[in-house]
Amino acid sequence: MPKHITRLAAGTFVALSLLTACSGGTGGTAEPPASGNPSSSSPDNSSSNGVPKVPAPLPTEKLLADPCSALGDDANAVGLASPGKLNDITPRGCDWQSSDPDLKANGVTLAPVPQNKNGLADTYATKSRQAYFEPTQISGYPAVFTAERDSRKNGVCDLVIGVTDQLTVVIVDSLTKGKNLDNPCEPLTKIGTAMINHLKTES
């Protein structure tokens, strides 16, 4: 396993494992891009407890069976080298590295979180424990940039996206260099959009 993928897996193990503890939540970091529209500001698309609802459930059978299928050929379009590699983190996910030869140390992990049966509601339940909690939308789907620790200055960001009202997907990147080093959350918006668009093709 390449060293950068090993480091990414080790660096995101705590972040991903927190997703299944006490009804969800993530580690890592978060700061939504300026273009993000907070889902919480759309009451017509929220449940009675303020958790935004998924507008249309996406197909997840293939995603759950093989997280590396989440992006398909679209991985290359967002700067990731295909194919991704399954990891042994819980929840099980897929690791990709940058396709740019000069940015090989940059990586992304994507993992569905079936352990959280209530989707984004489980993430919202941990809001008080997060260092920050910033709802947004990715291609019209509710999402949250959230973290128990703020590691943005270290090039790490976490994004949790609701793909159904019962399932979320967490995407974590770890950057060591490049133009997005000071804003590691920006690439996750593009990757999340690519994932949603790809899942839509499987319906």
Secondary structure, 3 states (H helix, E strand, C coil): CCHHHHHHHHHHHHHHHHHHCCCCCCCCCCCCCCCCCCHHHCHHHECCCCCECCCCCCCCHHHHHCHHHHCCCHHHHCCECCCCEECCCCCCCEEEEECCHHHCCCEEEEEECCCCCCCHHHHHCCHHHCCEEEEEEECCEEEEEEECCCCHHHCEEEEEEEEECCEEEEEEEECCCCCCCCCCCHHHHHHHHHHHHHHHCCC
